[in-house]
Amino acid sequence: MEDLKLGVRVLPKAPAKLSFTYEISRSCNLRCQFCYNAWKIGKEHDTGEIATGQSLRLLNKLIDETGCGEITLSGGEPLLREDIFEVIRFIKKKKVKVGLVTNGTLLSKDMAEKCVSEGVDVFQVSLLSDQREMHNRLVGSEAFDKAIEGILNVREKKGTVYTFFVGVRENIGAFRGALELNVLLGVRNVALGRFVPGGAAMTRWQDLLPPPDMLVQALGAASEVAKRYPIAISISTPILPCLVNVSEHEHITPGFCTVGNSQHTLFAIDPVGNLKVCSHSPHILGNLFEKSFREITRAKFLKDFVETLPEYCRDCAVATICRGGCRSSAHLCYGSFEAEDPYLRVWKARADKTGPSLLKLKAMEPGKVAHER
């Protein structure tokens, strides 16, 4: 089995940056077609949430044990939690940065002002198109206008707002328009998340996958926008370079999985305190109320996650960077870390492991390769 290994140990030492996404609420006011929340898969998952006191105890233990620098509150929709500001205040009191992942529909002027005044460092708002009907169709609600208003309200209060674009087959062709809309809104950072299977989308994930040719066109259009306007574009979920030449776009920062990365590692915590490798994974490593972070991260699942490659990827020049794409979706769809990323399995006939894109990516400076947020 040695030839399966990438030659990295799980958290061999504390990474330069350690962050967590805390899925603080299961509740949501939207019905996104691509939602990856683990509790929507239909398998057995705890359906509850912990109360304010328990959340603060969890966060206190986590911060003290890990010395993490940033905690991002997500959901569901975190702004549906009545105690959200108490949680934010507690994190800030511990001198840790606070991020907020939101669909933007609840960011009224008063809510935006309150969030900024309480210390939210970064807002990440979903914006899936420049077309109202398309955005609303993808999220299952009349949400577009409210999301735009929410972005403007945060900017008016001098908050830092990024947007997140989930690229599915239906909307990937609208990426350029969405970027141009961001420019008009004054947003300076946009993350492209290539759709990965999970959650509510498990029954029809192949229908949602954007073909590589469409991704190529979208990235080309994005490069043109980035050359003309002051906007930073990053890839937040892995796009396999054997399928799409991500390195040819000098104005776009490619990104790959952070788990086990020595520079920045990001984990997820579900609504009842279970640690997971990421928000896309339903697998529970352990509960932070019951064990220490260090104990939980010794789990065999995590070691296999970090070290195991599918056979197809083992001789690839950028295996240690790409790591076979999204390991969570491979395990979720096919039950094994030796399985290929579903995106690769579907489009494998057009993969090229010898092209110039891989060599160029391998030669990139570390700072030019981002990692999944």
N, C-alpha and C positions, 0 to 999 in steps of 0.2 A: 504493500500500500504506500510505500515511501514515494513512489513516483507521482502520487496524487497531491503531494504537499507543495505549498508555496514557499516553505521555509521561513514562515513568520510564526511567532508564538502569540498566544492570546494575551494582550496587554503585558508585554514583557517588562514594561515600565510605564509609569504614568505618562499618558500622551501630553504633548505640549498644550493641548486644549481639550477639555472634556465637557460635553454638553448633554443635556437631556431634553426630550420632548415629553411633556406631561399631558396625557390625554385626560384632562380634568373633568370633562363632561361627555356622556353618551348622547345627550339630547342635541337635536339639530332641527333647524327650521327649513332645511332644504332636503332634496332627495336626489343627490347627484348620481348620475348613471355609473360613474367610475369610482365611487366611494370605496376606499380600501379598509375602512374600520373593521377590525377582526370580528367584532360582535355581530356583524351583518353577514357573515359567511353561512350561518345556519347551523354551525356545530355548537357544542356546549361551551359557553363562555359565561362568566359571571355577568349578570345584567345590571348590577347595582353601581352605586357611587358611594364614596366615603364622605362623611360629614366634614365640616370646616376644621374642627379640632384635629381629626385624624389626618387631613390633608397637610396641616401645618406641622404635625408631628413627623409625617413622612418626609416633608421637604427639609425639616431641620436635620433629621437623621442623614438624609441623602447628601446635603451640602457639607455637613460635618465629616462624613466618611470619605467623600470624594474630592472636596475642594473645587468643585465644578465652577466654571466661569459664567455659564449661561443656562437658563431654563426657559424653554418655550412652552407656553400654554396653548394647547390645542383641544380638539374634541373629536367628534361632534362640533358644536359651536360653543367655545368657552364663555362667550358673553351671556349665555343663558344661565350661567351659575350666579346665583344671587350674592354669593360671597366672593366673587372674583376679585374685588378690590382689596379685601382683607388678605387674600392669597398674594396678590401683587405686592402689597405693602410689606408682607412678611419676607418675601424673597429679596426685595430691595434692602430691607433692614439687615439682611445677611450679606449685603454687598455683592450680590449676584445680578447679572443682567437679566432682563425679562423681555422675552419675545412673545408676540401674540399672533397666532394663526387664526384668521377669521374669514368668513365669507363676506364681511363688510356691510351686511344689510342692517345691522344693529348699531352701526357707528353714526348715530345722530350727532349733532353739534355738541350736545351736553355729554354724551357718552365719550366722544373723541376727546373733549377737553378733560374729562375726568381721567381717562386712561393716560393721557400725556402728563397730567399733573401728578398722578400717582407713580409715574416713573417707567411706563412701558418704553423700552428702548427702541424696539423695531416692531412695526406692524407688517404682517404678511397677508395680503388680501388676494383672494382668488379672482382673476379676471380672465375669462376663457375665450373672449372674442371682442371685436369692436362692433359686432352685430348683436343688437338687443335680443332678437328672436333666438339666435343660436345659443347665446349664453343662457338664456332662460330655459331653453329646451334641455340643455345638458345638466342643469341643476334642478330641474323639475319645479320651478317656481318663478314668479315675476320678480326677479332679484337684481337684474342688471342696473336699473336706475338707482336703486338703493346702494349698490356696491360702488358705483361711480360717486354718488353723493358722499359715501363713507370715506372714500379715498381723499376727496377734496376737503372734507371736514378735518381729517387728520393733518393734511398739509397746512390748512389754515391755522391750526394750533401748533404748528412748527414740529410736528411729529415726523419721524422717519418711517416712510412706507415703501415696502417692496410689493411687487405683485407676483403671483404664481400662476403659470399657464400650464394646465394639464393637457398634453397633446394626445388626442384620440383621432381616429380616422375622420370624424366629421369636422373637427375644427382646426386641424393642423395647417390646412391651407389658409386659415385666417390669422396665422401667427404674425405676419407682417403688419396687418391692420391693427392687431392688438398692440403691437409695439408702438406703432405710430400714435395710437390713442394714449398710451402711457406717456409718450413725449408731450402730448397736448395737456395731459393732466399734471405734468411736472414730476412724474415718477422717474427715478434715475437708475433703478435696479429691477431687473425682471429675471425670474428663474423659469426655465422650461423644464417641466417634468414629463418625460416620456411616459405614457401610460404603462403601468405594470399591473398584472392581474391581482385581484384580492377583493375581499369584502363583498359588497353588493354586486360587483361585476363578474363574480366567478362563473355564473351560468352562461355568460355570453362574451367572455373576454376576447375571444378571437375576432369577434365583430368590431371590437373597439381598437384593435391594434392598428396604428398608422403604418402603411407600407414604407419600407426604407426610401423609395423614390420620393415619397411625399415629405419625409423628414429631410432629405437632401435639399429639396426645393425650399422648404421652410427655413433651413439654416442659411442657405444662400441669400434669401430675402432678408433674414435677420442681420447678416453681415453687412448688407447694403445700408440698412437702417443705422446700425452701430457706427458706420463710417461717417454718416451725415449728422448724427445727433448725439448729444451727451447722455448716452444710456449704456449701462453695463449689463450684458446678457450672459447668464451662466446656465449650464446644464445641471440640473439637480438630481436627476435619476439617470442611471447609466444608459448611454447609447453606445452599443458595442462598435468599436472602431473597425472591426472586420466587415461590418455591414454598412456603416455610414462614416465617411471620412471627416471626423470631427476636428482633426488637427489642421485642416486647411483653412479654417475660419479663425484668423488671428484675433478678431475682435470678440470672439465668443470663448468663454472659459469652459473647457470640458470638465465633467465631474463624475466621480465614481464613489462606491460605497466607502463609508468611513470606519466601519467596524474593524477594530484591530489596527487602525492606522496610527502611526506614531506621532503624527502632527495634530490630527483632530479626530476624536472618536465621539460619535453621537449615538446614544441609546434612547429607547422609548420606555415610558411607564404608563400602564393602562389605568383606568379610573379607580381601581381598587388596590393599586400599589404593586402590581406585578411588573418586573423588568423584562423587556423584550429587546431583541437586537435592533429593531427599528419599528416604525409605525406600520409598515407593510406586513410585518410578520405576526401571525396569530400565536406563535409558540411562546409559552411562558418559561423563562429561565428560572424564575424563583420570585418569591414575594419579599419585598424590602422590609416589611414589618417582622418577618420571621427570620431572615438571614441578613448578614452584612452584604454590601455591594461586592466586596472582594470574594466572599464565599460564593456568591451567585455567579460571578464571572469566571469561576473555575469549571462551570458546567461543560460537559462533553459536547453538547449541542453547539455551544459557542466556539469551542476549539475546532469542531468539524466545519462550522460556518466559515471561519477564517481561513482554514488550511486546505480545504478540499476543492479541487477543480474537476470539471467534466473532462473526459478523455479528449474531446475535440480541442480543448483549450491548452493542453499541457505543453505543447511545443510552440506556443505563440510568443512572439517577441515582447508583447506588453502584458503578459499574464499577471505580473505582480501589480500592474496599474489597473487594468480592467477587471481582473479577478473573475472573469467569466460572466460579467454583467450583473444582473440582480439575483443574488443567491436566495433571497427570500421568496421570490416568485417561482424560482426553479423548485425549491423544496415544497412550496405550497401546491403547485400544479402537478408535480411528478413524484413527490415524496422522498427525494434524495438530493444531497448536495453534489452528487456525481452527475446529476441531470443538467442539461443545458438550460440556460435562460429561455423561457418560452418564446421570446422574440427571436432568438437565434434558431430555435428548433423549427419555427414556422417558416423563417426566411433563409434557412441554411444554404440553400442552393446558390444563393448569390453572395455568400460570405467569401472574403479574401483575406487570408492571414499573412500574405506576403507583400501586400501593397505598401506604397510610400506613406500612407496615413499612419501605419503602425510604427514605422521607423521614425517618423517625425514626432509622433507622440512620445515615443521612448526617449527622444533627445530633449524633450521639453524641460525647462526648469521646474523644480517642485512647485513654485508659486503659481505656475501657469496651469496647473491641474487642480481643480477644485474638488470638493467632496460633498456628497449628498447632505443636504441640510435637514 
